[in-house]
Amino acid sequence: MSLPLSDDRSCPDPCAGPCAGCPDRIVCRCLKVTEGAVVDAITSLGLRTVKDLRAATGAGDGCTCCHKQLRALLEVNTATIAPLSAAG
């Protein structure tokens, strides 16, 4: 079974977790949010939680089935972001 992409193509291996190079893959089926939109929000806005992703992209606001994938994308993509500096 392949996960649908926004242009009706399929991700080659949906069981392998987030696809590198599959920005058009739909991560949140309820709201049709793509992996590219999620990754862009994580990296450009410095998001760290599913709650942050929900607020910024809407992903995960429906049935919540995508929360595991959202957490995986956060884990992979926050590793490349510098830690937030403490206010002071």
PyMOL commands that set and color helices and strands:
alter all, ss='L'
color gray80, all
select helices_A, chain A and resi 14-16+35-45+50-57+67-78
alter helices_A, ss='H'
color red, helices_A
select strands_A, chain A and resi 26-28+33-34
alter strands_A, ss='S'
color yellow, strands_A
deselect
rebuild
show_as cartoon
